[in-house]
Amino acid sequence: MKIIDVSVVMCTYNGASHLREQLDSILTQTYPIKEVIIQDDKSTDTTWYILQEYAKKYACIRVFQNEVQLGVNQNFISAFHKAQGDYIAISDQDDVWKHEKIEVYINELENEPYSLVYSNSFITDKYLNVKSVMDFGKRNIYDMVWMGTIPGHSIMFKREILLQIKNLNEIDFIYDWLLNITSVSVGKIKQVKVPLTYWRRHDLTVTNLNYIPPVTEYMPPISVILYVMKLMMGKKTIKNFKWQFENVYLILKNFKRLKRMPLLIDFLYFYKKENIIGMLISSIIYMILRNDLPFNERMKSIYTPIYRYYYYKTDGDGLRG
């Protein structure tokens, strides 16, 4: 197997408190890192001074500071394009990596050149006390459509993926979601089941540690269907619903020549209309799409778009919160 060059990309903004700890965990990886690209979004604390200090000490570190603030999503996309490695591993500014993280990812590539590799994470408080383990589960294109985003801090992706993103000027994107959907559209993705990142969550409470989403799958289908139909007849829209599915639609348009992608694009076209006819048509298309499921599950999948719409109404606002 040829040597795979890995670039680490980190974006910073006022992250001085935990920055050294994360940089040290990257620099002591058991797999050699080609380069560490760090792009600061005009921090007002001592972040930039810390970055300059590390850049002077370690030749592999390249630091940049934006002239104007870009925001997290544009900042990451801009920084990715400065990387030169075969794969790009994404780093948050306040996490800590296990020393073998990149080596484990590289080992997964020995038999299959996955477009994206990700792992589970330890959820910690600000002091790195482990509170739980987040299992991100196996993901497919349908999970990505339904908000099943793998967080950026867990991702290492093939740099060539960036060439597949054609219409950024059209898309109001979240950077890791964009990479997730693009990677799973053009290649295979791989989950590493062990946690390899200490993921600081500064807002931890007992409530969100023990949070369990409502299990709408066990509700009587007729109850959910009637509720959703009533909602649509009243022309009540759901916050961020149209934004999310309009942008998935725009991302997947890049891949309409791929097998089954035209049908998935048709599903999104009707689903984002947020009306009764669109819901009925999209539900039928979704059942046709899910030929990867056993027959009984495939028949039940006709209800999935309706249940998901109900989920949005009762449990959340989508990716934008």
Backbone as numpy.savetxt, mean C-alpha at the origin, in Angstrom:
# Nx Ny Nz CAx CAy CAz Cx Cy Cz
22.58 -17.13 -8.81 21.74 -15.94 -8.81 22.62 -14.68 -8.81
22.32 -13.75 -9.70 23.12 -12.53 -9.77 22.88 -11.65 -8.55
23.84 -10.80 -8.25 23.71 -9.88 -7.14 22.58 -8.89 -7.44
21.69 -8.72 -6.50 20.59 -7.76 -6.65 20.93 -6.51 -5.86
20.99 -5.39 -6.56 21.26 -4.11 -5.91 19.98 -3.56 -5.30
20.06 -3.17 -4.04 18.89 -2.65 -3.32 19.14 -1.20 -2.93
18.21 -0.35 -3.31 18.20 1.04 -2.83 17.15 1.15 -1.74
17.48 1.84 -0.68 16.49 2.18 0.35 16.07 3.63 0.12
14.77 3.88 0.10 14.27 5.24 -0.06 13.48 5.63 1.18
13.87 6.74 1.77 13.18 7.28 2.94 12.81 8.74 2.65
11.62 9.12 3.06 11.23 10.52 3.01 11.03 11.03 4.43
11.49 12.24 4.69 11.45 12.75 6.05 10.72 14.08 6.13
10.12 14.29 7.29 9.58 15.61 7.64 9.49 15.68 9.16
10.27 16.54 9.76 10.28 16.73 11.21 10.35 15.39 11.96
11.30 14.56 11.54 11.41 13.23 12.13 12.64 13.02 13.00
13.18 14.09 13.53 14.45 14.01 14.25 14.43 13.06 15.44
13.29 12.93 16.10 13.22 12.17 17.36 13.71 10.73 17.22
13.33 10.06 16.14 13.65 8.63 16.00 14.50 8.33 14.78
14.96 9.36 14.09 15.63 9.18 12.80 16.93 8.39 12.90
17.76 8.70 13.89 19.05 8.00 14.02 18.85 6.50 14.22
17.85 6.16 15.02 17.59 4.75 15.31 17.24 3.98 14.04
16.43 4.58 13.19 16.06 3.91 11.94 17.24 3.86 10.97
17.97 4.95 10.85 19.14 4.94 9.96 20.15 3.88 10.37
20.37 3.74 11.66 21.32 2.72 12.15 20.84 1.31 11.82
19.53 1.09 11.89 19.00 -0.25 11.58 19.12 -0.57 10.09
19.10 0.45 9.25 19.29 0.26 7.81 20.77 0.00 7.50
21.63 0.75 8.13 23.07 0.66 7.85 23.69 -0.64 8.38
23.00 -1.33 9.27 23.53 -2.58 9.83 22.80 -3.81 9.28
22.17 -3.66 8.12 21.51 -4.80 7.49 22.53 -5.89 7.13
22.10 -7.14 7.23 23.00 -8.25 6.90 23.20 -8.39 5.39
22.32 -7.80 4.59 22.50 -7.77 3.14 23.01 -6.37 2.78
24.06 -6.29 1.96 24.63 -4.97 1.65 23.67 -4.08 0.86
23.49 -2.86 1.32 22.62 -1.89 0.66 23.44 -1.07 -0.33
22.96 -0.96 -1.56 23.68 -0.18 -2.58 23.70 1.30 -2.22
22.54 1.83 -1.81 22.44 3.26 -1.53 21.22 3.51 -0.66
21.28 4.60 0.07 20.14 5.06 0.86 19.80 6.47 0.38
18.64 6.60 -0.25 18.18 7.89 -0.76 17.22 8.48 0.27
17.52 9.68 0.74 16.65 10.32 1.73 16.28 11.71 1.22
14.99 11.96 1.13 14.51 13.25 0.62 13.67 13.93 1.69
14.14 15.07 2.12 13.48 15.81 3.20 12.53 16.86 2.63
11.35 16.95 3.24 10.30 17.85 2.74 10.26 19.15 3.55
11.41 19.81 3.63 11.54 21.11 4.32 11.20 21.01 5.80
11.88 20.10 6.48 11.69 19.97 7.93 12.08 21.27 8.65
11.42 21.50 9.77 11.72 22.69 10.58 12.42 22.34 11.89
12.64 21.04 12.13 13.40 20.62 13.31 14.83 20.31 12.88
15.52 19.44 13.57 16.93 19.14 13.25 17.10 17.96 12.29
16.02 17.55 11.65 16.10 16.40 10.72 17.19 16.60 9.67
17.20 17.75 9.01 18.13 17.98 7.92 19.59 17.94 8.39
19.84 18.43 9.58 21.20 18.41 10.12 21.65 16.97 10.40
20.74 16.16 10.90 21.06 14.75 11.15 21.37 14.05 9.83
20.57 14.32 8.81 20.78 13.69 7.50 22.14 14.09 6.92
22.49 15.35 7.04 23.80 15.80 6.53 24.95 15.13 7.29
24.76 14.98 8.57 25.78 14.31 9.40 26.01 12.88 8.92
24.92 12.14 8.69 25.04 10.75 8.25 25.59 10.67 6.83
25.20 11.61 5.97 25.68 11.60 4.58 27.19 11.83 4.52
27.71 12.63 5.41 29.16 12.87 5.46 29.91 11.63 5.96
29.26 10.88 6.82 29.90 9.73 7.46 29.81 8.47 6.61
28.70 8.32 5.85 28.47 7.08 5.08 28.31 7.42 3.60
29.18 6.86 2.78 29.19 7.17 1.35 27.93 6.69 0.63
27.27 5.69 1.19 26.08 5.13 0.52 24.85 6.02 0.68
24.91 7.00 1.57 23.74 7.85 1.84 23.78 9.09 0.95
22.68 9.32 0.24 22.52 10.52 -0.58 21.29 11.27 -0.07
21.45 12.53 0.26 20.35 13.29 0.85 19.96 14.46 -0.04
18.67 14.74 -0.05 18.12 15.83 -0.85 17.09 16.58 0.00
16.97 17.87 -0.25 15.93 18.64 0.44 15.13 19.41 -0.60
13.81 19.29 -0.54 12.94 19.96 -1.50 12.96 21.47 -1.29
12.86 22.20 -2.40 12.79 23.66 -2.31 11.41 24.11 -1.84
10.40 23.35 -2.24 9.03 23.59 -1.75 8.49 22.26 -1.24
7.58 22.32 -0.29 7.01 21.09 0.26 6.17 20.37 -0.80
6.40 19.07 -0.92 5.67 18.26 -1.89 4.54 17.47 -1.26
4.62 17.21 0.04 3.67 16.29 0.66 4.19 14.87 0.52
3.69 13.97 1.36 4.29 12.64 1.46 4.23 11.86 0.15
3.12 11.92 -0.58 2.98 11.07 -1.77 3.87 11.54 -2.91
3.83 12.81 -3.23 4.70 13.33 -4.29 6.17 13.23 -3.90
6.45 13.39 -2.63 7.84 13.32 -2.17 8.41 11.92 -2.40
7.63 10.89 -2.07 8.11 9.52 -2.28 8.30 9.22 -3.76
7.33 9.59 -4.59 7.46 9.31 -6.02 8.70 10.00 -6.59
8.92 11.24 -6.20 10.10 11.97 -6.64 11.38 11.27 -6.19
11.41 10.83 -4.93 12.60 10.17 -4.39 12.85 8.82 -5.06
11.79 8.07 -5.36 11.95 6.77 -6.03 12.74 6.93 -7.33
12.47 7.99 -8.06 13.10 8.18 -9.36 14.58 8.56 -9.25
15.06 8.82 -8.06 16.49 9.06 -7.85 17.25 7.77 -7.57
16.52 6.70 -7.27 17.16 5.42 -6.91 17.70 4.71 -8.14
18.76 3.94 -7.95 19.42 3.24 -9.05 19.44 1.72 -8.87
18.98 1.21 -7.74 19.02 -0.22 -7.49 18.02 -1.01 -8.32
18.20 -2.32 -8.35 17.24 -3.19 -9.03 15.91 -3.19 -8.29
15.98 -3.15 -6.97 14.79 -3.10 -6.12 14.90 -1.89 -5.19
13.73 -1.38 -4.81 13.66 -0.24 -3.90 12.91 -0.67 -2.64
13.56 -0.55 -1.49 12.92 -0.82 -0.21 12.51 0.51 0.41
11.27 0.60 0.86 10.73 1.85 1.39 10.91 1.88 2.91
11.33 3.02 3.40 11.53 3.19 4.84 10.75 4.39 5.35
10.05 4.22 6.46 9.52 5.35 7.20 10.65 5.96 8.02
10.44 7.15 8.55 11.51 7.85 9.27 11.60 7.46 10.74
10.60 6.74 11.24 10.57 6.50 12.69 10.41 5.04 13.08
10.56 4.13 12.11 10.49 2.70 12.42 11.89 2.18 12.74
11.97 0.89 13.00 13.26 0.20 13.14 13.15 -1.14 12.42
14.14 -1.45 11.58 14.14 -2.71 10.85 14.91 -3.77 11.62
14.44 -5.02 11.53 15.27 -6.13 11.98 16.46 -6.22 11.02
17.60 -6.62 11.55 18.84 -6.55 10.77 18.82 -7.45 9.54
18.01 -8.49 9.56 17.98 -9.43 8.44 16.87 -9.12 7.44
16.17 -8.02 7.59 14.98 -7.74 6.77 15.27 -7.86 5.27
16.23 -7.12 4.78 16.49 -7.11 3.33 17.02 -8.47 2.87
17.83 -9.13 3.68 18.34 -10.46 3.31 17.19 -11.45 3.14
16.22 -11.40 4.03 15.05 -12.29 3.92 14.29 -11.99 2.63
14.11 -10.72 2.32 13.43 -10.35 1.07 14.19 -10.87 -0.15
15.49 -10.68 -0.14 16.30 -11.12 -1.28 16.22 -12.64 -1.45
16.20 -13.38 -0.36 16.09 -14.84 -0.43 14.79 -15.26 -1.11
13.74 -14.48 -0.95 12.47 -14.79 -1.61 12.56 -14.66 -3.12
13.54 -13.91 -3.60 13.67 -13.65 -5.03 14.51 -14.70 -5.75
15.05 -15.68 -5.02 15.94 -16.67 -5.63 15.24 -17.49 -6.71
13.99 -17.85 -6.47 13.27 -18.70 -7.42 12.22 -17.96 -8.24
11.92 -16.74 -7.86 10.85 -15.99 -8.54 11.15 -14.49 -8.44
11.27 -13.80 -9.57 11.56 -12.36 -9.52 10.29 -11.55 -9.24
9.80 -11.63 -8.03 8.55 -10.95 -7.67 8.65 -9.45 -7.95
7.52 -8.87 -8.32 7.50 -7.43 -8.54 7.49 -6.67 -7.22
7.01 -7.33 -6.17 6.94 -6.68 -4.85 6.98 -7.74 -3.77
7.75 -7.48 -2.72 7.83 -8.36 -1.55 7.47 -7.52 -0.33
6.74 -8.14 0.61 6.38 -7.42 1.83 6.34 -8.40 3.00
6.37 -7.87 4.20 6.38 -8.73 5.39 5.42 -8.18 6.43
5.19 -8.98 7.46 4.39 -8.53 8.59 5.21 -7.55 9.44
4.54 -6.93 10.41 5.21 -5.92 11.24 4.83 -6.07 12.70
5.78 -5.76 13.57 5.46 -5.57 14.99 4.83 -4.18 15.14
3.69 -4.10 15.78 3.12 -2.79 16.12 3.65 -2.40 17.49
4.25 -1.22 17.58 4.86 -0.79 18.84 4.34 0.59 19.23
4.56 0.93 20.49 4.32 2.30 20.91 5.56 3.14 20.57
5.57 4.39 20.98 6.68 5.26 20.59 8.01 4.86 21.21
7.95 3.99 22.24 9.17 3.52 22.89 9.64 2.17 22.33
8.98 1.70 21.28 9.28 0.42 20.64 8.87 -0.78 21.48
7.98 -0.59 22.43 7.39 -1.73 23.14 6.38 -2.40 22.22
6.57 -3.70 21.97 5.70 -4.42 21.04 4.33 -4.64 21.67
3.29 -4.22 20.95 1.91 -4.37 21.42 1.17 -5.49 20.71
1.52 -5.72 19.46 0.87 -6.79 18.70 1.66 -7.00 17.41
1.22 -7.98 16.62 1.82 -8.23 15.31 0.75 -8.02 14.26
1.09 -7.23 13.25 0.17 -6.99 12.14 0.48 -7.95 11.00
-0.48 -8.83 10.71 -0.36 -9.75 9.58 -1.12 -9.13 8.42
-0.41 -8.72 7.38 -1.05 -8.05 6.26 -1.74 -9.02 5.31
-1.51 -10.31 5.50 -2.20 -11.32 4.72 -1.75 -11.37 3.27
-2.20 -12.42 2.58 -1.93 -12.52 1.15 -2.84 -11.54 0.42
-2.32 -10.94 -0.64 -3.06 -9.92 -1.37 -3.13 -10.28 -2.85
-4.28 -9.99 -3.46 -4.40 -10.10 -4.91 -4.98 -8.78 -5.43
-5.22 -8.71 -6.71 -5.68 -7.47 -7.31 -7.02 -7.03 -6.73
-7.87 -7.99 -6.37 -9.19 -7.64 -5.83 -9.05 -7.05 -4.43
-8.12 -7.58 -3.63 -7.86 -6.99 -2.31 -7.40 -5.54 -2.45
-6.55 -5.29 -3.45 -6.05 -3.92 -3.63 -7.18 -2.97 -3.99
-8.10 -3.45 -4.82 -9.25 -2.62 -5.19 -10.08 -2.30 -3.95
-10.24 -3.30 -3.05 -11.06 -3.11 -1.85 -10.24 -2.58 -0.68
-9.39 -1.62 -0.89 -8.64 -0.96 0.20 -7.60 -1.85 0.84
-7.27 -3.00 0.28 -6.33 -3.91 0.92 -4.89 -3.49 0.70
-4.55 -2.31 1.15 -3.24 -1.74 0.87 -2.17 -2.28 1.82
-1.03 -2.63 1.26 0.14 -3.01 2.07 0.91 -1.72 2.37
1.13 -1.39 3.63 1.79 -0.13 3.96 3.20 -0.03 3.37
3.56 1.18 2.99 4.84 1.39 2.33 6.04 0.91 3.12
6.01 1.04 4.45 7.18 0.68 5.26 7.55 -0.79 5.13
6.63 -1.61 4.65 6.84 -3.05 4.55 7.30 -3.49 3.16
7.32 -2.58 2.21 7.44 -2.93 0.80 8.88 -2.85 0.28
9.25 -3.84 -0.54 10.40 -3.72 -1.43 9.90 -4.08 -2.82
10.08 -3.18 -3.78 9.51 -3.41 -5.11 10.56 -3.25 -6.20
10.28 -3.88 -7.33 11.19 -3.82 -8.48 11.14 -2.41 -9.07
12.30 -1.81 -9.28 12.35 -0.42 -9.75 11.65 -0.25 -11.10
11.65 -1.30 -11.92 11.00 -1.24 -13.24 9.51 -0.91 -13.13
8.93 -1.18 -11.97 7.50 -0.90 -11.77 7.20 0.57 -12.03
8.14 1.44 -11.72 7.92 2.88 -11.91 7.65 3.22 -13.37
8.20 2.43 -14.28 8.01 2.68 -15.71 6.59 2.36 -16.16
5.86 1.60 -15.35 4.50 1.20 -15.70 3.46 2.26 -15.31
3.88 3.26 -14.56 2.94 4.28 -14.09 2.98 5.44 -15.09
1.96 5.52 -15.93 1.99 6.42 -17.09 1.27 7.74 -16.87
0.26 7.77 -16.01 -0.65 8.92 -16.00 -0.77 9.56 -14.61
0.37 9.84 -14.01 0.36 10.42 -12.66 -0.36 11.76 -12.62
-0.35 12.48 -13.74 -1.02 13.78 -13.76 -2.54 13.63 -13.62
-3.08 12.44 -13.92 -4.52 12.21 -13.80 -4.92 11.70 -12.42
-3.97 11.04 -11.73 -4.32 10.25 -10.54 -4.05 11.04 -9.27
-5.05 11.08 -8.40 -4.87 11.64 -7.05 -4.54 10.45 -6.15
-3.25 10.15 -6.02 -2.83 8.85 -5.51 -2.30 8.91 -4.08
-2.31 7.75 -3.43 -1.54 7.48 -2.22 -0.42 6.55 -2.66
0.82 6.91 -2.36 1.96 6.29 -3.05 2.04 4.78 -2.87
1.79 4.25 -1.66 1.94 2.80 -1.47 0.80 2.05 -2.15
-0.38 2.63 -2.14 -1.53 2.03 -2.82 -1.28 1.96 -4.32
-0.72 3.03 -4.88 -0.37 3.07 -6.30 0.63 1.97 -6.64
1.66 1.81 -5.81 2.65 0.76 -6.04 2.05 -0.63 -5.89
1.19 -0.81 -4.90 0.52 -2.10 -4.69 -0.23 -2.52 -5.94
-1.10 -1.65 -6.42 -1.97 -1.99 -7.56 -1.13 -2.21 -8.81
-0.14 -1.36 -9.03 0.69 -1.51 -10.22 1.49 -2.81 -10.18
2.07 -3.13 -9.03 2.90 -4.34 -8.89 2.09 -5.61 -9.10
0.90 -5.67 -8.53 0.09 -6.87 -8.64 -0.54 -6.99 -10.03
-0.63 -5.87 -10.76 -1.19 -5.89 -12.11 -0.21 -6.46 -13.12
1.08 -6.16 -12.95 2.07 -6.55 -13.96 2.94 -7.72 -13.54
2.84 -8.17 -12.30 3.69 -9.27 -11.84 3.10 -9.98 -10.64
3.94 -10.71 -9.94 3.53 -11.43 -8.74 4.08 -10.74 -7.51
3.31 -10.81 -6.41 3.79 -10.25 -5.16 3.90 -11.37 -4.13
4.74 -11.16 -3.13 5.04 -12.22 -2.17 5.01 -11.68 -0.75
4.28 -12.39 0.12 4.27 -12.05 1.53 5.29 -12.88 2.29
6.10 -12.23 3.13 6.95 -12.91 4.11 6.16 -12.92 5.41
5.90 -14.09 5.95 4.97 -14.21 7.08 5.55 -13.74 8.41
6.85 -13.56 8.49 7.44 -13.15 9.77 7.49 -11.62 9.83
7.35 -11.04 11.03 7.46 -9.58 11.16 8.92 -9.14 11.10
9.20 -8.14 10.28 10.58 -7.69 10.08 10.77 -6.19 10.32
9.69 -5.53 10.71 9.76 -4.09 11.01 9.08 -3.81 12.34
9.71 -2.97 13.14 9.07 -2.43 14.34 8.39 -1.13 13.91
7.08 -1.19 13.83 6.26 -0.12 13.23 5.70 0.76 14.34
6.31 1.91 14.53 5.86 2.81 15.60 4.48 3.38 15.26
3.58 3.26 16.21 2.25 3.85 16.08 2.08 4.82 17.23
2.15 6.09 16.94 2.15 7.11 18.00 0.77 7.33 18.60
-0.26 6.81 17.92 -1.63 7.05 18.38 -2.26 5.79 18.97
-1.43 4.86 19.48 -1.97 3.60 19.97 -2.90 3.81 21.16
-4.04 3.14 21.09 -4.96 3.08 22.23 -5.46 1.66 22.33
-6.06 1.32 23.45 -6.64 -0.02 23.59 -7.68 -0.24 22.52
-8.41 0.82 22.17 -9.48 0.68 21.18 -8.95 0.22 19.84
-7.91 0.95 19.29 -7.49 0.52 17.97 -6.56 -0.67 17.98
-6.04 -1.05 19.14 -5.30 -2.31 19.20 -6.25 -3.50 19.11
-7.43 -3.36 19.70 -8.39 -4.46 19.74 -9.48 -4.33 18.69
-9.29 -3.40 17.76 -10.32 -3.13 16.76 -10.58 -4.33 15.86
-11.84 -4.66 15.68 -12.25 -5.72 14.76 -13.35 -5.15 13.87
-13.16 -5.14 12.54 -14.19 -4.58 11.68 -15.48 -5.38 11.76
-16.62 -4.78 11.47 -17.88 -5.51 11.51 -17.91 -6.61 10.47
-18.45 -7.75 10.84 -18.47 -8.90 9.93 -19.79 -8.89 9.16
-19.83 -8.08 8.12 -21.07 -7.96 7.36 -21.37 -9.22 6.55
-20.34 -10.07 6.36 -20.56 -11.28 5.57 -21.63 -12.19 6.17
-21.87 -12.07 7.48 -22.82 -12.97 8.13 -24.20 -12.35 8.29
-24.38 -11.14 7.78 -25.70 -10.54 7.81 -26.55 -11.16 6.71
-27.86 -11.20 6.89 -28.73 -11.70 5.82 -28.54 -10.86 4.56
-28.25 -11.48 3.42 -28.00 -10.71 2.20 -29.12 -9.74 1.86
-30.36 -10.17 2.06 -31.48 -9.31 1.67 -31.48 -8.01 2.48
-31.06 -8.08 3.75 -31.02 -6.88 4.60 -30.01 -5.87 4.07
-28.84 -6.38 3.68 -27.81 -5.50 3.17 -28.22 -4.92 1.82
-28.77 -5.77 0.96 -29.19 -5.32 -0.38 -30.23 -4.22 -0.28
-31.25 -4.43 0.56 -32.32 -3.44 0.71 -31.77 -2.12 1.26
-30.85 -2.24 2.21 -30.28 -1.03 2.80 -29.50 -0.23 1.75
-28.67 -0.93 0.97 -27.86 -0.26 -0.04 -28.73 0.35 -1.13
-29.78 -0.38 -1.55 -30.68 0.15 -2.57 -31.38 1.41 -2.07
-31.81 1.38 -0.82 -32.48 2.54 -0.23 -31.52 3.73 -0.19
-30.28 3.45 0.15 -29.26 4.49 0.22 -29.07 5.15 -1.15
-29.02 4.32 -2.18 -28.79 4.83 -3.53 -30.00 5.55 -4.09
-31.19 5.04 -3.78 -32.41 5.70 -4.25 -32.53 7.10 -3.64
-32.03 7.24 -2.43 -32.03 8.55 -1.78 -30.90 9.44 -2.26
-30.08 8.91 -3.18 -28.96 9.64 -3.78 -27.98 10.16 -2.73
-27.80 9.35 -1.68 -26.82 9.71 -0.65 -25.47 9.10 -1.03
-24.49 9.94 -1.18 -23.17 9.45 -1.54 -22.34 9.22 -0.28
-21.29 8.42 -0.41 -20.42 8.07 0.71 -19.10 8.80 0.57
-18.65 9.37 1.67 -17.40 10.13 1.67 -16.25 9.30 1.09
-15.56 9.86 0.13 -14.35 9.29 -0.46 -14.59 8.05 -1.32
-15.83 7.58 -1.41 -16.10 6.38 -2.21 -15.75 6.63 -3.67
-16.32 7.67 -4.25 -16.10 7.95 -5.66 -14.63 8.28 -5.93
-14.01 9.01 -4.98 -12.58 9.34 -5.14 -11.75 8.06 -5.26
-12.00 7.10 -4.36 -11.18 5.90 -4.34 -11.32 5.10 -5.62
-12.55 4.82 -6.03 -12.74 3.92 -7.17 -12.49 4.61 -8.50
-12.65 5.92 -8.55 -12.26 6.67 -9.74 -10.75 6.56 -9.95
-9.99 6.64 -8.88 -8.53 6.58 -9.00 -8.02 5.17 -9.26
-8.66 4.14 -8.71 -8.30 2.76 -9.08 -8.53 2.57 -10.57
-9.65 3.07 -11.04 -10.00 2.99 -12.46 -8.90 3.64 -13.32
-8.44 4.81 -12.92 -7.41 5.52 -13.69 -6.07 4.78 -13.65
-5.75 4.15 -12.52 -4.50 3.38 -12.43 -4.55 2.17 -13.36
-5.66 1.43 -13.31 -5.75 0.18 -14.06 -5.91 0.40 -15.56
-6.30 1.59 -15.96 -6.38 1.88 -17.40 -5.03 1.67 -18.08
-3.94 1.80 -17.31 -2.60 1.58 -17.86 -2.39 0.14 -18.32
-3.21 -0.78 -17.81 -2.96 -2.20 -18.02 -4.12 -2.89 -18.74
-4.87 -2.14 -19.52 -6.08 -2.69 -20.14 -5.79 -3.80 -21.15
-4.53 -3.92 -21.59 -4.19 -4.99 -22.54 -3.90 -6.31 -21.85
-3.77 -6.29 -20.53 -3.48 -7.52 -19.80 -4.73 -8.38 -19.67
-4.52 -9.70 -19.55 -5.62 -10.65 -19.46 -6.56 -10.29 -18.31
-7.84 -10.30 -18.59 -8.93 -10.05 -17.63 -8.99 -8.61 -17.13
-7.99 -7.80 -17.45 -8.01 -6.42 -16.96 -9.16 -5.61 -17.56
-9.50 -5.77 -18.86 -10.64 -5.00 -19.38 -11.92 -5.25 -18.59
-12.13 -6.49 -18.14 -13.33 -6.81 -17.38 -13.30 -6.14 -16.01
-12.12 -6.13 -15.39 -11.99 -5.46 -14.09 -12.20 -3.95 -14.24
-11.71 -3.39 -15.33 -11.92 -1.96 -15.59 -13.40 -1.67 -15.80
-14.09 -2.57 -16.50 -15.54 -2.41 -16.68 -16.25 -2.45 -15.33
-15.83 -3.38 -14.46 -16.41 -3.46 -13.12 -16.28 -2.11 -12.40
-15.08 -1.54 -12.43 -14.84 -0.27 -11.74 -15.64 0.86 -12.36
-15.76 0.83 -13.68 -16.51 1.88 -14.39 -17.95 1.95 -13.89
-18.58 0.79 -13.74 -19.98 0.78 -13.29 -20.08 0.97 -11.77
-19.13 0.42 -11.03 -19.22 0.48 -9.57 -19.09 1.92 -9.06
-18.20 2.69 -9.66 -17.97 4.05 -9.18 -19.11 4.99 -9.51
-20.07 4.54 -10.31 -21.23 5.38 -10.61 -22.11 5.58 -9.38
-22.05 4.63 -8.46 -22.77 4.75 -7.19 -24.28 4.93 -7.42
-24.82 4.07 -8.31 -26.27 4.04 -8.49 -26.72 2.58 -8.62
-28.03 2.35 -8.62 -28.56 0.99 -8.56 -28.16 0.18 -9.78
-28.32 0.75 -10.97 -27.99 0.00 -12.19 -26.50 -0.33 -12.22
-25.67 0.66 -11.87 -24.24 0.42 -11.84 -23.87 -0.67 -10.85
-24.54 -0.69 -9.68 -24.27 -1.71 -8.67 -24.64 -3.10 -9.16
-25.78 -3.23 -9.83 -26.22 -4.53 -10.34 -25.26 -5.06 -11.40
-24.90 -4.19 -12.35 -24.00 -4.62 -13.42 -22.62 -4.98 -12.86
-22.11 -4.15 -11.96 -20.78 -4.41 -11.40 -20.77 -5.69 -10.58
-21.87 -6.00 -9.90 -21.94 -7.23 -9.10 -21.86 -8.47 -9.99
-22.54 -8.42 -11.12 -22.49 -9.55 -12.06 -21.09 -9.69 -12.65
-20.49 -8.57 -13.04 -19.13 -8.61 -13.59 -18.15 -9.18 -12.56
-18.33 -8.78 -11.30 -17.42 -9.24 -10.26 -17.51 -10.76 -10.09
-18.71 -11.30 -10.15 -18.87 -12.75 -10.05 -18.16 -13.45 -11.21
-18.27 -12.89 -12.41 -17.60 -13.46 -13.58 -16.08 -13.42 -13.39
-15.59 -12.33 -12.83 -14.15 -12.17 -12.62 -13.57 -13.21 -11.67
-14.34 -13.57 -10.64 -13.78 -14.39 -9.56 -13.81 -15.88 -9.87
-13.30 -16.23 -11.03 -13.23 -17.65 -11.37 -12.08 -18.36 -10.66
-11.35 -17.61 -9.82 -10.31 -18.23 -8.99 -10.89 -18.88 -7.75
-12.17 -18.64 -7.49 -12.82 -19.15 -6.28 -13.52 -20.47 -6.54
-13.70 -21.31 -5.51 -14.56 -22.49 -5.65 -15.96 -22.06 -6.07
-16.69 -22.97 -6.70 -17.98 -22.62 -7.31 -18.92 -21.93 -6.33
-19.09 -22.50 -5.13 -20.03 -21.91 -4.16 -19.61 -20.50 -3.76
-18.31 -20.32 -3.54 -17.82 -19.00 -3.16 -17.96 -18.01 -4.31
-17.77 -18.52 -5.52 -17.90 -17.64 -6.68 -19.34 -17.15 -6.82
-20.30 -18.03 -6.58 -21.70 -17.63 -6.67 -22.01 -16.56 -5.61
-21.44 -16.73 -4.43 -21.69 -15.76 -3.36 -20.99 -14.43 -3.61
-19.95 -14.46 -4.45 -19.18 -13.23 -4.67 -19.99 -12.16 -5.38
-21.14 -12.54 -5.94 -21.99 -11.53 -6.57 -22.45 -10.48 -5.56
-22.46 -10.87 -4.27 -22.87 -9.93 -3.22 -21.71 -9.04 -2.74
-20.47 -9.41 -3.10 -19.32 -8.71 -2.53 -19.36 -7.21 -2.74
-19.61 -6.71 -3.97 -19.64 -5.25 -4.14 -20.68 -4.57 -3.25
-21.81 -5.24 -3.03 -22.87 -4.65 -2.19 -22.43 -4.63 -0.73
-21.84 -5.74 -0.26 -21.34 -5.78 1.11 -20.26 -4.73 1.34
-19.39 -4.57 0.35 -18.31 -3.61 0.49 -18.86 -2.18 0.56
-19.87 -1.93 -0.21 -20.49 -0.60 -0.16 -21.11 -0.37 1.22
-21.74 -1.39 1.75 -22.32 -1.31 3.09 -21.21 -1.08 4.12
-20.09 -1.74 3.92 -18.95 -1.58 4.83 -18.49 -0.13 4.87
-18.41 0.49 3.70 -18.02 1.89 3.64 -18.97 2.76 4.46
-20.26 2.46 4.34 -21.26 3.28 5.01 -21.20 3.12 6.53
-20.98 1.88 6.99 -21.10 1.60 8.42 -19.78 1.66 9.16
-18.65 1.56 8.42 -17.38 1.36 9.14 -16.25 2.30 8.78
-16.34 2.97 7.67 -15.18 3.78 7.33 -15.40 4.69 6.16
-14.37 5.46 5.89 -14.43 6.45 4.83 -13.47 6.14 3.70
-12.93 4.92 3.66 -12.00 4.58 2.61 -10.58 4.99 2.94
-9.74 4.99 1.94 -8.31 5.22 2.15 -8.00 6.62 2.66
-8.81 7.58 2.34 -8.52 8.96 2.74 -9.06 9.30 4.12
-9.80 8.39 4.74 -10.28 8.62 6.10 -11.33 9.71 6.22
